[in-house]
């Protein structure tokens, strides 16, 4: 069976204003709307389109996180994914640990393509896809704005500083996607009802034989400093004087 594995992450919705806990230990999430990471949603949409073109037989979506992630997985099933895998853990994982979990699931699922968002909007690390490709020892193409599949290969167009770059990689491969790849579909109520009957398997790190090791230690969270008020100047001479006063010239 030709299978696509799509990794998603549960994040604070991009419309929500982030607030830091008073003790600086993290971000407030109580009562906050959570959603699928927008880049991962685009990855899922591309996987569904590939399946609809007949180039894949099954789309499996996977996430690693607490029990509260299941609503986001159900959203992915409502979009059209066939199955969902939830590796449940309350311990926040770094990109390398997440890549290790995905690598283990690849052995189980045997996908011909793994699609991920280029980064998550909460930590902006942008490392999981690259690390997964290294652990899997398979080709990677990052920041994809266009994906075309041929027999045994994927042609990926990506945006670089000088314009567009086109790569051809052998399959199986890891591809991370950018915003311009597509626009995710709108989920309708009948699809939400159908998603409740689709399989959603819950796994643990222990059942996969994985013991995560933290490489980094977060000391404190702080909100960005408030911007100071601007200064209105009457002419260029006054502007130069103000810049010199601030030590910028």
Sine and cosine of phi, psi and omega as CSV:
sin_phi,cos_phi,sin_psi,cos_psi,sin_omega,cos_omega
0.00,0.00,0.73,-0.68,0.02,-1.00
-1.00,0.09,0.92,-0.39,-0.17,-0.99
-0.85,-0.52,0.62,-0.78,0.11,-0.99
-0.93,-0.38,0.76,-0.65,0.06,-1.00
-0.97,-0.25,0.80,-0.60,-0.02,-1.00
-0.87,-0.49,0.83,-0.56,0.05,-1.00
-1.00,-0.07,0.72,-0.70,0.04,-1.00
-0.79,-0.61,0.31,-0.95,0.06,-1.00
-0.72,-0.69,0.63,-0.78,0.08,-1.00
-1.00,0.07,0.82,-0.57,-0.04,-1.00
-0.71,-0.70,0.26,-0.97,0.15,-0.99
-0.90,0.44,0.73,-0.68,-0.05,-1.00
-0.82,0.58,0.62,-0.79,-0.10,-1.00
-0.91,0.41,-0.26,0.96,0.03,-1.00
-1.00,0.07,-0.13,0.99,-0.08,-1.00
-1.00,0.01,0.68,-0.74,0.07,-1.00
-0.98,0.18,0.85,-0.52,-0.06,-1.00
-0.95,0.31,0.71,-0.71,0.07,-1.00
-0.80,-0.60,0.68,-0.73,-0.01,-1.00
-1.00,0.00,0.61,-0.80,0.04,-1.00
-0.88,0.48,0.55,-0.84,-0.04,-1.00
-0.83,0.56,-0.53,0.84,-0.03,-1.00
-1.00,0.05,0.03,1.00,0.04,-1.00
0.96,0.30,0.28,0.96,-0.06,-1.00
-1.00,0.04,-0.12,0.99,-0.01,-1.00
0.19,-0.98,-0.26,-0.97,-0.01,-1.00
-0.97,-0.23,0.65,-0.76,0.03,-1.00
-0.93,0.37,0.81,-0.59,0.02,-1.00
-0.83,-0.56,-0.15,0.99,0.00,-1.00
-0.90,0.43,0.85,-0.53,0.02,-1.00
0.96,0.29,0.19,0.98,-0.03,-1.00
-0.99,-0.11,0.66,-0.75,0.02,-1.00
-0.92,0.38,0.77,-0.64,0.03,-1.00
-0.92,-0.39,0.55,-0.84,-0.06,-1.00
-0.59,-0.80,0.13,-0.99,0.14,-0.99
-0.95,0.31,0.70,-0.71,0.06,-1.00
-0.78,0.62,0.80,-0.60,-0.10,-1.00
-0.81,0.58,-0.64,0.77,0.01,-1.00
-0.91,0.41,-0.60,0.80,0.02,-1.00
-0.94,0.35,-0.57,0.82,0.05,-1.00
-0.89,0.46,-0.62,0.79,0.05,-1.00
-0.92,0.39,-0.63,0.78,0.05,-1.00
-0.88,0.48,-0.67,0.74,0.03,-1.00
-0.91,0.42,-0.68,0.73,0.02,-1.00
-0.85,0.53,-0.67,0.75,0.01,-1.00
-0.91,0.41,-0.64,0.77,0.04,-1.00
-0.88,0.47,-0.66,0.75,0.01,-1.00
-0.91,0.41,-0.62,0.78,0.02,-1.00
-0.93,0.38,-0.61,0.79,0.06,-1.00
-0.89,0.46,-0.67,0.74,0.04,-1.00
-0.91,0.42,-0.65,0.76,-0.01,-1.00
-0.91,0.41,-0.43,0.90,0.07,-1.00
-0.99,0.15,-0.05,1.00,0.04,-1.00
1.00,0.04,0.17,0.99,-0.03,-1.00
-1.00,-0.02,-0.05,1.00,0.05,-1.00
-0.56,-0.83,0.44,-0.90,-0.01,-1.00
-0.98,-0.20,-0.45,0.89,-0.10,-0.99
-0.49,-0.87,0.61,-0.79,0.09,-1.00
-0.88,-0.47,0.86,-0.52,0.00,-1.00
-0.91,-0.42,0.79,-0.62,-0.01,-1.00
-0.95,-0.30,0.63,-0.78,-0.06,-1.00
-0.68,-0.73,0.58,-0.81,0.12,-0.99
-0.65,-0.76,0.38,-0.92,0.05,-1.00
-0.83,-0.55,0.87,-0.49,-0.04,-1.00
0.18,-0.98,-0.14,-0.99,-0.06,-1.00
-0.95,0.32,0.07,-1.00,-0.04,-1.00
-0.87,0.50,-0.44,0.90,-0.03,-1.00
-0.92,0.39,-0.11,0.99,-0.02,-1.00
-0.97,0.25,-0.24,0.97,-0.13,-0.99
-0.89,0.46,-0.60,0.80,0.07,-1.00
-0.85,0.52,-0.59,0.81,0.02,-1.00
-0.94,0.35,-0.59,0.81,0.07,-1.00
-0.92,0.40,-0.61,0.79,0.05,-1.00
-0.91,0.42,-0.57,0.82,0.08,-1.00
-0.88,0.47,-0.67,0.74,0.03,-1.00
-0.91,0.42,-0.61,0.79,0.06,-1.00
-0.92,0.40,-0.60,0.80,0.04,-1.00
-0.92,0.39,-0.52,0.85,0.06,-1.00
-0.91,0.41,-0.48,0.88,0.03,-1.00
0.63,-0.78,-0.05,1.00,0.05,-1.00
-0.88,0.48,0.53,-0.85,-0.07,-1.00
-1.00,0.09,-0.62,0.78,-0.02,-1.00
-0.62,-0.79,0.31,-0.95,0.05,-1.00
-0.72,-0.69,0.61,-0.79,0.07,-1.00
-0.85,-0.52,0.79,-0.62,0.00,-1.00
-0.87,-0.49,0.95,-0.31,0.10,-1.00
-1.00,0.03,0.97,-0.24,-0.19,-0.98
-1.00,0.05,0.80,-0.59,0.08,-1.00
-0.38,-0.93,0.61,-0.79,0.05,-1.00
-1.00,-0.05,-0.05,1.00,0.00,-1.00
-1.00,0.00,0.86,-0.51,0.06,-1.00
-0.88,0.47,0.77,-0.64,-0.05,-1.00
-0.97,-0.23,0.61,-0.79,0.10,-1.00
-0.98,0.19,0.27,-0.96,-0.05,-1.00
-0.80,0.60,-0.65,0.76,-0.02,-1.00
-0.90,0.43,-0.65,0.76,0.02,-1.00
-0.92,0.39,-0.66,0.75,0.05,-1.00
-0.89,0.45,-0.66,0.75,0.05,-1.00
-0.88,0.47,-0.60,0.80,0.04,-1.00
-0.91,0.42,-0.63,0.78,0.06,-1.00
-0.90,0.44,-0.72,0.70,0.00,-1.00
-0.89,0.46,-0.61,0.79,0.02,-1.00
-0.88,0.47,-0.65,0.76,0.03,-1.00
-0.91,0.42,-0.65,0.76,0.01,-1.00
-0.93,0.36,-0.49,0.87,0.07,-1.00
-0.88,0.47,-0.65,0.76,0.04,-1.00
-0.87,0.49,-0.58,0.82,-0.02,-1.00
-0.98,0.21,-0.65,0.76,-0.13,-0.99
-1.00,-0.08,-0.43,0.90,0.02,-1.00
0.81,0.58,0.84,0.55,0.03,-1.00
-0.98,0.22,0.41,-0.91,0.11,-0.99
-1.00,-0.06,-0.17,0.99,0.01,-1.00
-0.47,-0.88,0.70,-0.71,0.09,-1.00
-0.89,-0.46,0.83,-0.56,-0.01,-1.00
-0.91,-0.41,0.72,-0.69,0.03,-1.00
-0.67,-0.74,0.40,-0.92,0.19,-0.98
-0.93,0.37,0.46,-0.89,-0.05,-1.00
-0.92,0.39,-0.41,0.91,0.00,-1.00
-0.24,-0.97,0.27,-0.96,0.11,-0.99
-0.98,-0.20,0.58,-0.81,-0.10,-0.99
-0.98,0.19,-0.05,1.00,0.03,-1.00
-1.00,0.01,-0.73,0.68,-0.02,-1.00
-0.95,-0.31,-0.30,0.95,0.06,-1.00
0.85,0.53,0.48,0.88,-0.03,-1.00
-0.93,0.36,-0.72,0.70,0.00,-1.00
0.89,0.47,0.65,0.76,-0.10,-1.00
-0.85,-0.53,-0.36,0.93,-0.17,-0.98
-0.87,0.49,-0.72,0.70,-0.02,-1.00
-0.87,0.49,-0.70,0.71,-0.01,-1.00
-0.91,0.42,-0.66,0.75,0.02,-1.00
-0.92,0.40,-0.62,0.78,0.03,-1.00
-0.89,0.46,-0.70,0.72,0.02,-1.00
-0.87,0.50,-0.63,0.78,0.02,-1.00
-0.92,0.39,-0.69,0.73,0.01,-1.00
-0.92,0.40,-0.57,0.82,-0.02,-1.00
-0.99,0.14,-0.31,0.95,-0.06,-1.00
0.86,0.51,0.70,0.72,0.03,-1.00
-0.80,-0.60,0.31,-0.95,-0.02,-1.00
-0.90,0.44,0.36,-0.93,0.04,-1.00
-0.69,-0.73,0.48,-0.87,0.14,-0.99
-0.66,-0.75,0.84,-0.54,-0.13,-0.99
-0.95,-0.33,0.39,-0.92,0.10,-1.00
0.84,0.54,0.73,0.68,-0.09,-1.00
-0.96,0.29,0.74,-0.67,0.13,-0.99
-0.95,-0.32,-0.10,1.00,0.07,-1.00
-0.34,-0.94,0.68,-0.73,0.01,-1.00
-0.75,-0.66,0.80,-0.60,0.07,-1.00
-0.79,-0.61,0.79,-0.61,-0.03,-1.00
-0.98,-0.22,0.71,-0.71,0.17,-0.99
-0.83,-0.55,-0.09,-1.00,-0.06,-1.00
-0.91,0.41,0.96,-0.28,0.07,-1.00
0.98,0.19,0.05,1.00,-0.04,-1.00
-0.64,-0.77,0.34,-0.94,0.11,-0.99
-0.78,-0.63,0.76,-0.65,0.07,-1.00
-0.97,-0.25,0.88,-0.48,-0.13,-0.99
-0.87,-0.48,0.81,-0.59,0.11,-0.99
-0.99,-0.16,0.74,-0.67,-0.02,-1.00
-0.72,-0.69,0.51,-0.86,0.00,-1.00
-1.00,0.03,0.77,-0.64,0.07,-1.00
-0.81,-0.58,0.08,-1.00,-0.08,-1.00
-0.86,0.51,-0.56,0.83,-0.09,-1.00
-1.00,0.02,-0.05,1.00,-0.02,-1.00
0.62,-0.79,-0.81,-0.59,-0.01,-1.00
-0.90,-0.43,0.64,-0.77,0.04,-1.00
-0.84,-0.54,0.73,-0.68,0.01,-1.00
-0.93,-0.38,0.81,-0.58,0.02,-1.00
-0.91,-0.42,0.53,-0.85,0.14,-0.99
-0.86,-0.52,0.85,-0.53,-0.05,-1.00
-0.84,-0.54,0.52,-0.85,0.08,-1.00
-0.97,0.24,0.57,-0.82,0.09,-1.00
-1.00,-0.08,0.53,-0.85,0.02,1.00
-0.93,0.37,0.45,-0.89,-0.03,-1.00
-0.43,-0.90,0.23,-0.97,0.09,-1.00
-0.94,-0.33,0.77,-0.64,0.04,-1.00
-0.80,-0.61,0.78,-0.62,0.11,-0.99
-0.96,-0.27,0.60,-0.80,-0.21,-0.98
-0.92,-0.40,0.45,-0.89,0.01,-1.00
-0.96,-0.28,0.09,-1.00,-0.08,-1.00
-0.90,0.43,-0.53,0.85,-0.13,-0.99
-0.99,0.14,0.04,1.00,-0.05,-1.00
-0.92,0.39,-0.70,0.71,-0.03,-1.00
-0.24,-0.97,-0.01,-1.00,0.11,-0.99
-0.87,-0.50,0.90,-0.43,-0.06,-1.00
-0.85,0.53,0.54,-0.84,-0.04,-1.00
-0.96,0.29,0.36,-0.93,0.04,-1.00
-1.00,0.09,0.74,-0.68,-0.02,-1.00
-1.00,0.08,0.81,-0.59,-0.01,-1.00
-0.99,-0.14,0.34,-0.94,-0.06,-1.00
-0.85,0.53,-0.71,0.70,0.03,-1.00
-0.85,0.52,-0.57,0.82,0.02,-1.00
-0.94,0.35,-0.57,0.82,0.05,-1.00
-0.90,0.43,-0.65,0.76,0.01,-1.00
-0.92,0.39,-0.65,0.76,0.02,-1.00
-0.91,0.41,-0.55,0.83,-0.05,-1.00
-0.90,0.44,-0.44,0.90,-0.01,-1.00
-0.91,0.42,-0.36,0.93,-0.03,-1.00
-0.99,-0.14,-0.08,1.00,0.00,-1.00
-0.99,0.16,0.50,-0.86,-0.06,-1.00
-0.94,0.35,0.72,-0.69,0.09,-1.00
-0.74,-0.67,0.96,-0.27,-0.06,-1.00
-1.00,-0.06,0.71,-0.70,0.05,-1.00
-0.97,-0.25,0.80,-0.60,0.01,-1.00
-0.86,-0.51,0.17,-0.98,0.09,-1.00
-0.80,-0.60,0.33,-0.95,0.06,-1.00
-0.88,0.47,-0.59,0.81,-0.01,-1.00
-0.91,0.42,-0.65,0.76,0.00,-1.00
-0.92,0.40,-0.40,0.92,0.05,-1.00
-1.00,-0.03,-0.04,1.00,0.01,-1.00
0.96,0.28,0.51,0.86,-0.07,-1.00
-0.91,-0.41,0.76,-0.64,0.11,-0.99
-0.86,-0.50,0.98,-0.19,-0.07,-1.00
-0.93,0.38,0.60,-0.80,0.07,-1.00
-0.86,-0.52,0.81,-0.59,-0.02,-1.00
-0.96,0.26,0.78,-0.63,0.05,-1.00
-0.99,-0.11,-0.39,0.92,-0.06,-1.00
-0.82,-0.58,0.43,-0.90,0.07,-1.00
-0.82,-0.58,0.86,-0.51,0.03,-1.00
-0.99,0.13,0.84,-0.54,-0.04,-1.00
-1.00,0.04,-0.68,0.73,-0.10,-1.00
-0.25,-0.97,0.54,-0.84,0.13,-0.99
-0.97,-0.25,0.67,-0.74,0.05,-1.00
-0.67,-0.75,0.66,-0.75,0.08,-1.00
-0.95,0.32,0.41,-0.91,0.05,-1.00
-0.90,0.44,0.52,-0.85,0.00,-1.00
-0.90,0.43,0.58,-0.82,0.03,-1.00
-0.92,0.39,0.64,-0.77,0.00,-1.00
-0.95,0.31,0.67,-0.74,0.04,-1.00
-0.97,0.25,0.37,-0.93,-0.02,-1.00
-0.92,0.38,0.54,-0.84,0.04,-1.00
-0.97,0.26,0.27,-0.96,0.00,-1.00
-0.87,-0.50,0.77,-0.64,0.03,-1.00
-1.00,0.00,0.76,-0.65,0.03,-1.00
-0.90,-0.44,0.40,-0.92,-0.07,-1.00
-1.00,-0.05,-0.45,0.89,-0.02,-1.00
-0.41,-0.91,0.03,-1.00,-0.06,-1.00
-0.90,0.43,-0.60,0.80,-0.01,-1.00
-0.89,0.46,-0.65,0.76,0.02,-1.00
-0.93,0.37,-0.57,0.82,0.06,-1.00
-0.90,0.44,-0.71,0.70,0.01,-1.00
-0.89,0.46,-0.64,0.77,0.01,-1.00
-0.90,0.44,-0.66,0.75,0.00,-1.00
-0.91,0.41,-0.64,0.77,0.01,-1.00
-0.92,0.39,-0.64,0.77,0.04,-1.00
-0.91,0.42,-0.61,0.79,0.01,-1.00
-0.89,0.45,-0.57,0.82,0.00,-1.00
-1.00,0.10,-0.03,1.00,0.01,-1.00
0.98,0.21,0.33,0.94,-0.01,-1.00
-1.00,-0.01,-0.17,0.99,0.04,-1.00
-0.77,-0.64,0.00,0.00,0.00,0.00
